[in-house]
């Protein structure tokens, strides 16, 4: 799993799970946000990273993080590339 802002490079090197961050100088923060909004965005980033770790993927998959705004309902974004569902044999071994 990789938290990064250079998605194309992460895909090229074959990172299985990619969670985009804000930018090079502040990958896990955003000084343009209020402290409360930045804390909310960081929480969403961490939650999305944990979801990515729990998702079975078969190719580089990007897991987008929604914007940090309190007016927006807390919905979970779908991965940019859909992961294939586990087969019955994989589920039996779980």
C-alpha positions as CSV (number, residue, x, y, z in Angstrom):
1,X,0.0,0.0,0.0
2,X,1.4,3.4,-0.9
3,X,0.3,6.9,0.1
4,X,1.7,9.2,-2.6
5,X,0.9,12.1,-4.9
6,X,2.7,10.7,-8.0
7,X,0.1,8.2,-9.0
8,X,1.5,7.5,-12.4
9,X,4.9,6.5,-11.0
10,X,3.3,4.3,-8.3
11,X,1.3,2.5,-11.0
12,X,4.3,2.0,-13.2
13,X,6.3,0.4,-10.4
14,X,3.4,-1.9,-9.7
15,X,2.2,-0.6,-6.2
16,X,-0.8,-2.8,-5.6
17,X,-2.8,-0.2,-3.6
18,X,-2.4,3.5,-4.1
19,X,-4.0,6.2,-2.0
20,X,-3.4,9.8,-3.4
21,X,-2.2,12.5,-1.1
22,X,-2.3,16.3,-1.4
23,X,1.1,17.3,-2.7
24,X,4.8,17.0,-2.5
25,X,5.4,19.5,0.4
26,X,2.4,18.3,2.5
27,X,1.6,14.7,1.5
28,X,-0.6,14.0,4.5
29,X,-1.8,17.6,5.3
30,X,-3.1,20.7,3.7
31,X,-2.2,24.1,5.2
32,X,-4.9,25.8,3.2
33,X,-7.6,24.1,5.3
34,X,-8.7,25.1,8.8
35,X,-7.2,22.9,11.5
36,X,-10.5,21.2,12.0
37,X,-10.9,20.5,8.2
38,X,-7.3,19.3,8.0
39,X,-7.8,16.9,10.8
40,X,-11.0,15.6,9.1
41,X,-9.1,15.1,5.8
42,X,-6.3,13.3,7.6
43,X,-8.8,11.0,9.2
44,X,-10.5,10.3,5.8
45,X,-7.0,9.6,4.3
46,X,-6.2,7.1,7.1
47,X,-9.6,5.4,6.8
48,X,-9.3,5.1,3.1
49,X,-5.8,3.6,3.5
50,X,-7.2,1.0,5.9
51,X,-10.0,0.2,3.5
52,X,-7.4,-0.2,0.7
53,X,-5.4,-2.7,2.9
54,X,-8.6,-4.8,3.3
55,X,-9.4,-4.9,-0.4
56,X,-8.2,-7.7,-2.6
57,X,-6.6,-6.3,-5.8
58,X,-5.0,-8.0,-8.8
59,X,-3.4,-4.9,-10.4
60,X,-2.4,-1.4,-9.3
61,X,-5.6,0.1,-7.9
62,X,-6.1,3.8,-6.9
63,X,-8.3,4.5,-3.9
64,X,-9.5,8.1,-4.0
65,X,-10.1,10.2,-0.9
66,X,-13.0,12.5,-0.9
67,X,-12.7,16.2,-0.2
68,X,-12.5,17.5,3.4
69,X,-15.7,19.5,3.9
70,X,-18.1,19.1,6.8
71,X,-21.1,20.0,4.6
72,X,-20.7,16.9,2.5
73,X,-22.0,13.6,3.8
74,X,-19.4,11.0,4.7
75,X,-19.6,8.7,1.8
76,X,-16.9,6.2,0.9
77,X,-15.5,6.6,-2.6
78,X,-15.1,3.5,-4.8
79,X,-11.6,2.5,-6.0
80,X,-10.8,4.0,-9.4
81,X,-10.0,0.5,-10.7
82,X,-12.5,-2.1,-9.5
83,X,-10.9,-5.1,-7.8
84,X,-12.0,-8.5,-9.0
85,X,-14.1,-10.4,-6.4
86,X,-12.5,-13.3,-4.6
87,X,-13.2,-16.7,-6.0
88,X,-15.0,-19.4,-4.0
89,X,-11.7,-21.2,-3.4
90,X,-10.1,-18.0,-2.0
91,X,-13.2,-17.4,0.2
92,X,-12.9,-21.0,1.5
93,X,-9.3,-20.4,2.6
94,X,-10.1,-17.1,4.4
